[in-house]
Amino acid sequence: MIRRLVAFLAAACTQLVQAQAPQPPEIAARNYLLIDVTARQVLAEREADSPQDPAALTKLMTAYVVFSALREKKLNLEQPLPVSRRAWDERKGEPSLMFLDTTMTPKVDELLRGMIIQSGNDASVALAEGVAGTVDNFVQLMNRQAQAWGLKNTEFKNVTGTAEPGHKSSARDLSVIATHIIRDFPEYYGYYSQRDYTYNKIRQDNRNLLLRRDPTVDGLQTGYGEAAGYVLIASSQREFPNGKRRLLSVVMGTASKEARASESQKLLNWGYTAFDAVKVFDADKVISTVPVWKGEQREAKLGAGDAVYVTVAKGDAGKLQTQVERTDPLVAPLTKGQRVGTIRVMTTAGAPVAEVPLVVLEAVPQSGLMGRAWDSLRLWIK
């Protein structure tokens, strides 16, 4: 049986009509996406699921796999790695480079800075070989992670973003990778905000122009290719009265370095000014206390676990209501964080805004034999 508990958050006395979503500015990009990372909501998009050549945005997944290897202690930041002939061969053509040669043994930390700040293809290859032995093995790890996240429009053929048949991703899939870097590896995210890096007496600027134009921008990655055009994923975090708010923009297929920066800035500024972020529930706030069967405690405390934010058009913060759905009966054992329902946030006109899991906030162990037997009888009678 589904039990609905409706809690109005607004003081409005009359039914309100949902306001039209704000219209984004004209963006000179083939594909784009703007998401509110804090509220986990899409604010604007164009052809966000269309597979494209991601160019050097590929290095976001390369970095994620390396960060995972660091966390799993398969290597460490101070560990030196050899530079293979395969990595040195990245000098062919006109790629982005850290300017490594086979006589060097840079540390993992140096290679990460070379890959992220300088967008070095040679650093990307050296890291891939250090983690997985070969580039091909590393690419398999990249695709395995993409599959685990359900990225249906992504397939990697290399670790650098060099154009080749079948190497593809979409604005939405790339936003998922970037968001995972921000959330899963805050200890390494700082690499993306560094404005320049010098290795072997060669200083190179970070190609993300927004790092110098907007003090709230702290990442992430640029790229360029003949088919890809100029691409940029940028993230900004700004302070507001109800807390920090992070937005992330993806632009693909712009005409120049300047265009990818200006169009990204336009999206970010619009997202902050056209929308308000509303904190619906605090982290670990008890939303409801409900009966539990066959448990050591007779009741369970339910909530969202994490703080719940939603993003609405500016001025619509007072037009929200929440609805909690759960499946009865709740039978112990219940573990902390176990999902037992859904919290829906909607306008008072009934239009959906967001959904988040309803979870158990405190574990409820199973009761003894006699308690379970008594509750089994009560459930049968019920």
Buried (B, 14 or more C-beta within 10 A) or exposed (E): EEEEBEEEBBEEEEEBEBBEBBEBEEBBBBBBBBBBBBBBBBBBBBBBEBBBBBBBBBBBBBBBBBBBBBEEEEBEEEBEBEBBEBBBEBBEEEBBBBBBEEEBEBBBBBBBBBBBBBBBBBBBBBBBBBBBEEBEEBBEBBBEBBEEBEBEBBBBBBBBBBBEEEBBBBBBBBBBBBBBBBEBBEEBBEBBBBEEBEBEEEEBEBBBBBBEEBEBBBBBBBBBBEEBBBBBBBBBBBEEEEEEBBBBBBBBBBEEBEBBBBBBBBBBBBBBEBBBBBBBBEEBBEBBEBEBBBBBBEBBBBBBBEBBBBBBBEEBBEBBBBBBBBEEBBBBBBEEEBEBBBBBBBBBEEEEBBBBBBBBBBBBEBBEEEBBEBBEEEEEEE
